Amino acid sequence: MSASLLLSGVAASFGARPLFSGLDLTLAPGDVTALVGPNGSGKTTLLRIVAGEHAADSGTVRLSPPGASVGYLPQAPPSPQDTILGYARRRTGVGPAQEAFEAAADLLAAGVEEAGERYAHALEVWLALGGADLDVRLAEVLARLDLDVALDRPLGSLSGGQAARAGLATILVSRYDLLLLDEPTNNLDAAGLDALTAFVRAVGSPVLLASHDREFLDAVATSVLELDIAQQAVNAYAGGWTAYREERARARARAVEDYEASLAQRDALLQQARRKTEWAREGRARADRLGPGNKLEKKYREDRARRMDQRAARVRDAVERLPEVEQPRKEWELRYAIGEAPAPAEVVLTLESVVVARGGFRLGPVSAQVARGDRVALLGPNGSGKSRLLDAGLGVRPAASGRVSWGSRTRVGTIDQGRTLVGGTRPLAEVVSARLGEPDPVVVRTLLAKFGLGPEHVGRPCDTLSLGERTRAALAVLQGGAVNVVVLDEPTNHLDAAAIEQLEAALGAFSGTLLIVTHDRALLDGLAPSSTWAFRRDGDEATVEVLTAG
């Protein structure tokens, strides 16, 4: 079914805080609109409004035709008890459609009046969503994604990388008339990103998506809708991420130029009015100094002073009539830096014949050495053991065999993929205080505030915060502490683009040692790793090859 979406004057808020208002958007078949803006600007809220899961404060949301199917695929992780097929049935809408179809069939068998029409409609919806061959198509997609697992396998039994590919598969087999995607690139490896990119390009249905992946947006987006919460504005741009950034920079430069030109014009007129007023004052003073025998000259000077006052008044009136040019607000920037400790020993980390395992999966043996100042990128497909090897190195999970040794004077800062270091039921401020060893609550709250985590966040249990908020808290811990080794596992997941750029700059300025797992291609290009650990998986066995740059 060919469908379109029309939003008119849509507004939303979070509690007493307005998110956006007056939002207009039209999506036609073939359109891919990217939602961008800082964390908390309302991207997920807008997707939920379009999906019918959240009510707008005002405005209208219209689908054409009204019966078009809408697929909202959020970034929330599935239940570990979900099977791959069960999760796919729910995500693709096939499960609910089949329930409606079977209920209509029961009514038809019972001879209920008008059950035939209801049955025909339910069957049509089920077929349109791909219910007839979902299991076959899902198995084909999983094989294409190199995920050789049974469809009844619980998602909780998969590795993080395998679960990411299973989640991607549920997108690739969906057949909605309108598709809503919330951070679909999180945790995807290069092959997964390529598959998602090809799907979004070819799907044909209108797509509205929120993503922080700059290269992905350049590859798929036909337009960008910016939710600018600081300016309380909604701005539309043609093209992908790069075109948006360039046009946004030009628009801001024009706004600054217009404001400065307005100030200059206003100042010039006010200066002119002041000069005329001063001339009038001087003219009256000279007239007052003239004696009784200079009545004509005195009158001339007084008349001239009065005319100067009138001209000054007209100039001031002109200033009042000038159109008001609003000063562009200074944008909030993270201004992120990593707190650095004194340099460690020359050899920072040594792995000797390290083997890690999970169930039947085995990686290794891995032997490698990391020197002071090295920048190591751990690259490879999902499920190849990158996070597992980092966990063994950090002592989070023991290695199956082999030896891990850290050099002297190393101080390690980490951001793990699950953001568990800033997790749990304790309040955020308490957890960060413990991580930093900082007893002063004022210092902790001030640090968190720099990362957009204010009074409404610091007292909440960590597990109630969004993953984006927990990621910013983890960044705050890195800035507030002092480290000389940083270990990052997918640090850009759940961050907005501005924060990613700040993180990229901070890592570029960091003089210590870096080990990073990331699928963010733009971030990798900016970091220029000195060596790469290339992970390869063949069935249940994986290996690592150490490659040096240059």
Disulfide bonds with the S-S distance in Angstrom:
none
